[in-house]
Amino acid sequence: MGAATTGVTMGLVAPSPSRDRLVANFAMLLTVIAWGAFFPILERLLLSWDLYSATLGRQLLGTMTLFAVAFGDRRRAPLPRAISWRRVLILGGIGVSGSSLLTSVGVFYSSGLSSAIISTTNPVSAILTAAIFYREPFGRAMLLGTLLSVIGGLFSVLGGGEAGVAHFQGGEILIVLANVTWTWMSMAAQRWLSGYSQLQITAYTVAAGAFWLLLFLPVIFLTGIVELRVDFRLQDLAMILFAGMVPIAFGNFCWHYAVSRIGVVTASMYNNLLPAAALGVTLVFGGSFTWPQIAGSGVIILGVILAQRRQGPAKRG
């Protein structure tokens, strides 16, 4: 963290009691639920909103929610007096708005099934990103846990009963790059914003992401790359409010909290539970689980548990 990186282990895991680690794992489960609930909501929101407006809207609402809570919590965690705006803007531009747009374009230029398949490799790209950018070491337990997470993710995706064939069209590369940028931001934020609370880290990075999206809004409008459209009916406002408060504000906060305790690689393994979480939400609309999805989710959880075993004493930079 800060300029010092000597002795930092995988994902900046701090020495903490088992209870702290347990809370971090619970936070990642909440993150998966929050992010998983977002997909079926977004699918319905995009019937009346364009993709760019929906992305900008939820980022702005998430920013307002996070700063309202951070301002109310200022007695316990005072807001920093001197803010490194250059670093905050880089983190928000690359990690928040950049990864979001890369994912959207990547899904557009690939089939739905191939996008889901390539997303199951996120723990692999996360462990490589940590090793390349920050020379993070990893042991056999971490490698085996990552492998189990990928296998479980493939079980969940391929066993979902969805019709269709995976057609790899090039957009899958953008999806991998989106995870790399998000992983890098998650690790860099813990170092660059040393002294900030996890709530403040979340608030400033989400705000920076919203700033970049606002900055490019006139370009989007004048060029007509995206046909902007919004609908202010009550149900649409409820969906965009949910998208800003739950997946963006609450989900991102839980993510940064977990990363600071169990590491970015272990946290990324939970992302392979997103299909199951999304399906859980769609049960309300008549969806259903399949046995391969249940089995795959169990394998992912086993991988997460295994990845956190036999880890020696960890240090913050």
N, C-alpha and C positions, 0 to 999 in steps of 0.2 A: 504494500500500500504506500502511497506517496511515491518517493523516488526509490525507496528501499524495496528490493524484491528478493534479497538473499534469504534462503531458508523457507521460502513459500512452497507449500506442498499443493497437491492437486486441488484446485478450486478454492484456495485460501481458507482451508478448514482451520478454525481456531480451537485451541484446547478448550473443551467444554464437557460438562458432565453428560451422562447418558440421557438425562431428561432434556437437555438442550437439543441434543441430536434427535430425540423423539419428537419434540415440538417442530423441528425443522422438517422432518419427514411428513408430519401431519400437515404442515403448511404446503408442502408440495402436492399432497392429495387434494387440498382445497384449491390449489392452483389448477390442477388438472380438471377438477369439476367446473371451475369458473371458465377456463378456456374451452373446455368441451361443450359447455352450454352455449358458448358464443356462436358455434358453427351453424346449428339449426336456426338460431335467431337471425344471423347474418343472411342466411338463405332466404328468409322471409322478408327481411329488410330490403334486400336488393331488388325486390319486385317493384319497389317504389322509389328507391334511392340508387344513385350511381355509386360505383365502387369507391371513387376518390372522395366524394362527399361523405359517404358512410365512414371511411377511414378517418378523415379530418374531424368529423363530428364526434366520434367516440374518443379521439385523442384530446380534443378540447374539453369535453365533459369529464374525462379522466383527470386532466390537469386541474380543473376547478375543484373536483372532489378531493384530490390529493393535497392541494395547497390549503383547502379549508381545514382538513384534518391536521396537517402539519402546523398551520397557524394556531389552531386550538391546542396543540401539544407543545407550543413553544416554551412553556415554563419547564417542562421536563427535558425537552431537547430543543434548546434555542436555535433559531435559524442562523446559519453562518453569516457573519458580517461581510467577509470578503469571499466572493464567489468567482471561481475560475471559469468564466463564461466560455472561453475558447474550448476548454476541455468538455464542458457540459454540452456545447453545441456539436462537437465532434461525436460524442457518445450518442446524443439524441438523433443526429443526422444519419450516422452509419447504423447504429444498433436498433433504433426504434423505427423511424420512417423508412430507412433504407431496407432493413430486413422485411418490413411489412410489404413494401412495394415489390421487392424481389419475389416474395412468396406469391403475391397476387399475379404477377406477370408469369411466374413459373408455372402456376396452376393453369393459367390461360393457354400456355403453349405446351401443354402435356395432357394426357388423358387423366381422368380422375383416379383410376386404379394405379397407374404408374406413379402419380404424385404421392399417393398413400404409401406405396411400396418404398419409394426413395426416402420418404420421411422417416421410415423405421430405422434408417441408418444414422439418424441424428446423433445418437450416443457415440458412434464411431468418429464422425466429423468433429464432435465436441472434444473427444480425447486427443485427436490429432491437432486440433486448434490450440488446445492447452499446451501440448508438447512443443509445437512449432513456435508459437508467439511468446510463451513464458517458460519454456523448457521444464514443464511440470513432469515429475516422475510418476510412474504408475506401476503397480505390482500385478501379480498374477490374479489376485482376487478381483481387482478392478477390470482387468481384461476379460475374465470369465463372466463377470457380472454384465459387462457391456455386450458380450456375445449372447448371453441369455436374453437380454433386453431386446436385441435385434430379432432373435428367433421368435420371442413372444409377440413382438410387434407384427412380424410377418404372419404368424398364426391368426392374429386378430383381424388383419386386413384381408388376407386371402380366404379366411373362414367366415367372412361376414355374410356370405350368401348373395353379394351383389353381382349382377350380371355384367359382362363386359370383359374385354381383353386389354392387357397393359400394352399401350403403344408408346414407346419412348421417342419423343419428338424434340428433345433438346431443352425443354423447359425444366426438366429434372435437375439440370446443372444449376439453374438459378435457385431452386429450392435448397440445394446443398449450400450454395453461397449465402442464402438467407440465414441458415443455421450457423454458418461460420461467423457472420457478422454479429448475430445475436450472442453467440458464445463469447466472442472477443469483447463485446460491449459489457457483458455480465462480469467478466473478469477484470477488465480495465476500470470499470466503475468502482470496484472495491479498492483498487489501488489509487486511482486518480482523485477520488472523492473521499480520501481518508479523513475521518473525523465527522463525516456526515452520518446521520442515522439512516437506516435502511428506508424509512419512510421518505426522508429528504432525497436520497439517491433516486428513488422511484419518481418522486414529484418532479425533480429537475430534469431527468432524462426524458420523461414523457412530455414535459413542457417543451423541451428542445425539439422533440420529434414533431409536435404540433406546430411549432414555429416554422420548421422547414416546409411542412405541408402547406401552411398559410402563405409562405413566401412564393411557392410555385403555383399557387392557385390562379393568379392572373395569367400565367403562361398557359395553364391548362384551359382556361376559359377562352383566351384569344386564339389559340391554335386549334381548338376543337378536338384535341386528342381524345378527350372524354366528354361525352354529352352530359353535362351536369344536370341533375334533376333531384329534387327533394320533395317530400310530402310531409305536411305538418298535421296530418290526422293524428288523433289521440293514440291509436295503437302504434303508429310509426314513431311518435315521440317517446312512447314507453319503451320501445325496442332500442332506440338509439341511447336513451338514458341508461338502460340496463347494460348495453355494450360498453358505455363509458365508465360506469361505476363498478361493475362486477369484473369483467375480464381485464380491462385496462388498469383501473385503480387498485382493486383488491387483488386480482390475479398477479399483476406485476410486482406489487409489494411482497406478496407471499413468495414469489420467485426469488427476488433479491435477498429476502431474509433467509431462505433455504440455501441459496448459493453461498452466503457468508458463513454457513454452519456446516453443510455437508459437501460443498464443492459443486462446481458447475457440471462436471461429468455425471455424477450421481443424480443430480437434479434433472439433467437432460434425459435420463433413462425413463423418468416418469412420463415424458411426453408421448411415449409409445402407448400409454393408457388413454390418450385422447380419443381414439375411435370408440372405445368402450364408454367413455364419459359422454361423448356426443350421442351415442346410441341410448344411453340411460335417459337423456333429456327427450329424445324422440319417442320414448315409450309413452310419453304423455299424448303423442300424436299417432299412436298405433304401431310404433316400431317394436322390435323384439330382439333378444339376444340369441346367439347360436353357441353351441358347445365349444367350437374352436375359439371363439372370442373369449369365452370364460377361461378356457385353458390357457390361451395366450396371455391374458391378464395375470393369471397366476404365475406364469413363467417370468413375466416382467418384474413382478414384485419380488420373486425369488432372486432375480439378478440384482435388484436394488439392495436387498438385504446382504447378499454376498459381497457386493462391491464395497460395503462399509465395514466388513470384518477384516481383522488382522491389519488394520491401519495403525501404524506407529503414531507416537505423539506428533501432532501437527502444529504448525506455527503460522501466525500471521506475519506478513512482511512488515 
